[in-house]
Amino acid sequence: MKKIILSICFLTFAFLSNAQLFATKAGQVFFNATGGDVKIAAVNNQTDSKFVGTTGQIIFGVLIKGFKFENQLMEDHFNENYMESTQFPKADFKGYITNIKEVNFAKDGDYPIKVEGNLTIHGVTNKVSTEGVMQLKGGKPSIVGTFKIAIKQYGIKGSYIGDKIASEATIKLNCKY
């Protein structure tokens, strides 16, 4: 009986401590590395993200093969020749919203946020720091942000980088929790 009561107390405490845990499996990541005349852009609508409102901890994960291009051949080249998505199937970000205390979860509105953490792409991890906006509507957050990455800084190689493919890619993120 004592074990049952302790288990119930533990589960109740765990539930209450995670009261501000938000998650989505339908976030969006937009990728644009257009460097020449050919548009090199894709979207992934299956971004997995978890966010803890009390601490500001935030994680994002995307399957590389989930990026969809306008042209199937471009998608194949992206996965096989550049991202090597069989060997490196996922990219992820783990970090914190450093100014989370400035977000009032009890009040709808747009809140500027600062995010710092580690971004892993192609098996290479680099620190990133960016700014974005958290929108609260009906107590539910959405996060929008844009940042740039140097493609070669993540060990991605290819003969067209810097020519047809930009040496920096613009990443846009949109997650509704």
VEXGULUM-748009 format. One line per field, with one value per residue (C-alpha): residue number from 1; residue in three letters; chain; x, y, z. Coordinates in nm, 4 decimals. Layout:
BEGIN
resi = NUM:...
resn = ALA:...
chain = A:...
xx = X:...
yy = Y:...
zz = Z:...
This chain:
BEGIN
resi = 1:2:3:4:5:6:7:8:9:10:11:12:13:14:15:16:17:18:19:20:21:22:23:24:25:26:27:28:29:30:31:32:33:34:35:36:37:38:39:40:41:42:43:44:45:46:47:48:49:50:51:52:53:54:55:56:57:58:59:60:61:62:63:64:65:66:67:68:69:70:71:72:73:74:75:76:77:78:79:80:81:82:83:84:85:86:87:88:89:90:91:92:93:94:95:96:97:98:99:100:101:102:103:104:105:106:107:108:109:110:111:112:113:114:115:116:117:118:119:120:121:122:123:124:125:126:127:128:129:130:131:132:133:134:135:136:137:138:139:140:141:142:143:144:145:146:147:148:149:150:151:152:153:154:155:156:157:158:159:160:161:162:163:164:165:166:167:168:169:170:171:172:173:174:175:176:177
resn = MET:LYS:LYS:ILE:ILE:LEU:SER:ILE:CYS:PHE:LEU:THR:PHE:ALA:PHE:LEU:SER:ASN:ALA:GLN:LEU:PHE:ALA:THR:LYS:ALA:GLY:GLN:VAL:PHE:PHE:ASN:ALA:THR:GLY:GLY:ASP:VAL:LYS:ILE:ALA:ALA:VAL:ASN:ASN:GLN:THR:ASP:SER:LYS:PHE:VAL:GLY:THR:THR:GLY:GLN:ILE:ILE:PHE:GLY:VAL:LEU:ILE:LYS:GLY:PHE:LYS:PHE:GLU:ASN:GLN:LEU:MET:GLU:ASP:HIS:PHE:ASN:GLU:ASN:TYR:MET:GLU:SER:THR:GLN:PHE:PRO:LYS:ALA:ASP:PHE:LYS:GLY:TYR:ILE:THR:ASN:ILE:LYS:GLU:VAL:ASN:PHE:ALA:LYS:ASP:GLY:ASP:TYR:PRO:ILE:LYS:VAL:GLU:GLY:ASN:LEU:THR:ILE:HIS:GLY:VAL:THR:ASN:LYS:VAL:SER:THR:GLU:GLY:VAL:MET:GLN:LEU:LYS:GLY:GLY:LYS:PRO:SER:ILE:VAL:GLY:THR:PHE:LYS:ILE:ALA:ILE:LYS:GLN:TYR:GLY:ILE:LYS:GLY:SER:TYR:ILE:GLY:ASP:LYS:ILE:ALA:SER:GLU:ALA:THR:ILE:LYS:LEU:ASN:CYS:LYS:TYR
chain = A:A:A:A:A:A:A:A:A:A:A:A:A:A:A:A:A:A:A:A:A:A:A:A:A:A:A:A:A:A:A:A:A:A:A:A:A:A:A:A:A:A:A:A:A:A:A:A:A:A:A:A:A:A:A:A:A:A:A:A:A:A:A:A:A:A:A:A:A:A:A:A:A:A:A:A:A:A:A:A:A:A:A:A:A:A:A:A:A:A:A:A:A:A:A:A:A:A:A:A:A:A:A:A:A:A:A:A:A:A:A:A:A:A:A:A:A:A:A:A:A:A:A:A:A:A:A:A:A:A:A:A:A:A:A:A:A:A:A:A:A:A:A:A:A:A:A:A:A:A:A:A:A:A:A:A:A:A:A:A:A:A:A:A:A:A:A:A:A:A:A:A:A:A:A:A:A
xx = 0.0000:0.2835:0.4428:0.1166:0.0801:0.4435:0.3946:0.0835:0.2662:0.5634:0.3426:0.1464:0.4691:0.6096:0.2892:0.2853:0.6549:0.5997:0.2931:0.4635:0.5912:0.4927:0.5534:0.4847:0.5674:0.4427:0.6835:0.8283:1.1877:1.2563:1.5988:1.7326:2.0812:2.0195:2.3543:2.3002:2.0160:1.8648:1.6389:1.7715:1.5069:1.3152:1.0695:1.0342:0.6863:0.7669:0.9903:0.9790:1.0177:0.9826:0.9879:0.9831:0.8287:0.9620:1.3290:1.3405:1.4940:1.4138:1.4977:1.4279:1.4833:1.4396:1.4864:1.6998:1.4977:1.1905:1.3028:1.0924:1.2171:1.0234:1.2412:1.2846:1.6323:1.7447:1.6046:1.7981:2.1242:2.0643:2.0201:2.2839:2.5644:2.5535:2.3752:2.4561:2.1265:2.1748:2.4838:2.3548:1.9748:1.8921:1.9772:1.9000:1.9233:1.9452:1.9504:1.7755:1.5714:1.7994:1.5434:1.2503:1.1728:1.0622:0.7809:0.4485:0.2694:-0.0479:-0.0750:-0.1209:0.1230:0.4492:0.7667:1.1185:1.3355:1.7069:1.8114:2.1511:2.2494:2.4154:2.3137:2.4192:2.4068:2.5920:2.7476:2.9106:2.8017:2.8422:2.7180:2.4478:2.2897:1.9896:1.6824:1.3215:0.9665:0.7430:0.3766:0.1297:-0.2328:-0.4796:-0.1925:-0.0328:0.3111:0.4414:0.8074:0.9383:1.3034:1.5549:1.9294:2.2153:2.4663:2.7942:2.7451:3.1101:3.1269:2.9137:3.1423:2.9132:3.1111:3.0229:3.1627:2.8795:2.9004:2.9830:2.8683:2.5170:2.4757:2.5306:2.8105:2.5581:2.2101:1.9181:1.7124:1.3616:1.1758:0.8053:0.6695:0.3183:0.2905
yy = 0.0000:0.2346:0.1720:0.2565:0.5852:0.6759:0.5918:0.8107:1.0982:1.0613:1.0576:1.3597:1.5507:1.4526:1.5681:1.9016:1.9666:1.9154:2.1388:2.3693:2.1019:2.1734:1.9453:1.9176:1.6718:1.9048:2.1974:2.3424:2.4017:2.5906:2.5585:2.7934:2.7693:2.9367:3.0541:3.0931:3.0871:2.7651:2.7830:2.5489:2.5467:2.2848:2.2456:1.9822:1.9712:1.6932:1.8759:1.7255:1.9795:1.9891:2.3016:2.3445:2.6787:2.6907:2.6468:2.7593:2.4286:2.3600:2.0817:2.0322:1.7241:1.6766:1.3780:1.4886:1.2793:1.4761:1.7840:1.8195:2.0088:2.1274:1.8977:1.5275:1.5137:1.8012:1.6170:1.3039:1.5001:1.6740:1.3412:1.1341:1.3726:1.6504:1.5481:1.1756:1.1147:0.7383:0.7931:1.1116:1.0707:1.3442:1.7016:1.8353:2.1395:2.1349:2.4603:2.7216:3.0345:3.2517:3.5228:3.2913:3.4894:3.7794:3.5670:3.6007:3.2725:3.4151:3.6918:3.6540:3.8475:3.8440:3.8092:3.8512:3.5552:3.4797:3.1204:2.9577:2.5965:2.3260:2.2450:1.9073:1.8550:1.5899:1.4578:1.7937:2.0062:2.3831:2.6433:2.8716:3.1850:3.3560:3.5611:3.4868:3.5508:3.3497:3.4171:3.3195:3.2744:3.1126:2.9932:2.8028:2.9101:2.9329:2.9958:3.1588:3.2227:3.2632:3.2060:3.1274:2.8453:2.8075:2.4841:2.3738:2.4341:2.1191:1.9010:1.9128:1.8864:1.9271:2.0813:2.3330:2.4893:2.8559:2.8458:2.7136:2.6373:2.9255:2.8859:2.9917:2.8471:3.0351:2.8280:2.9377:2.7668:2.7734:2.5567:2.5714:2.3814
zz = 0.0000:0.0884:-0.2535:-0.4302:-0.2421:-0.3130:-0.6812:-0.7015:-0.5290:-0.7631:-1.0738:-0.9501:-0.8822:-1.2225:-1.3941:-1.2105:-1.2713:-1.6454:-1.6561:-1.9070:-2.1436:-2.5028:-2.8001:-3.1711:-3.4467:-3.7192:-3.7023:-4.0199:-4.1203:-4.4430:-4.6044:-4.8737:-5.0233:-5.3585:-5.4905:-5.8629:-6.1120:-5.9771:-5.6721:-5.4038:-5.1345:-4.9419:-4.6569:-4.3875:-4.2307:-3.9833:-3.7386:-3.3914:-3.1112:-2.7356:-2.5244:-2.1443:-2.0547:-1.7000:-1.7964:-2.1596:-2.2660:-2.6306:-2.8751:-3.2434:-3.4566:-3.8310:-4.0560:-4.3487:-4.5945:-4.4814:-4.6772:-4.9915:-5.2966:-5.6034:-5.8151:-5.7294:-5.8853:-5.6631:-5.3604:-5.4583:-5.4979:-5.1633:-4.9819:-5.1612:-5.2589:-5.0003:-4.6806:-4.7074:-4.5307:-4.5076:-4.2920:-4.1209:-4.1121:-3.8618:-3.7673:-3.4229:-3.2017:-2.8222:-2.6327:-2.4247:-2.4661:-2.2557:-2.1812:-2.1000:-1.7826:-2.0048:-2.1539:-1.9692:-2.0369:-1.8800:-2.1425:-2.5176:-2.7327:-2.9253:-2.7199:-2.8626:-2.7637:-2.7656:-2.8282:-2.7729:-2.8124:-3.0183:-3.3741:-3.5135:-3.8890:-4.0894:-3.7657:-3.6836:-3.3862:-3.3675:-3.1222:-3.2567:-3.1213:-3.2765:-3.2058:-3.2812:-3.1683:-2.9401:-2.9980:-2.7283:-2.8258:-2.5907:-2.3742:-2.6619:-2.7864:-3.1410:-3.2168:-3.5338:-3.6117:-3.8923:-3.8886:-4.1264:-4.1236:-4.3116:-4.5048:-4.5028:-4.1251:-4.0925:-4.3036:-4.6063:-4.9275:-5.2902:-5.6045:-5.6428:-5.2936:-5.3387:-5.7023:-5.7686:-5.3996:-5.1578:-4.9043:-4.6389:-4.6018:-4.4522:-4.2102:-4.1096:-3.8303:-3.7492:-3.4677:-3.3222:-2.9961
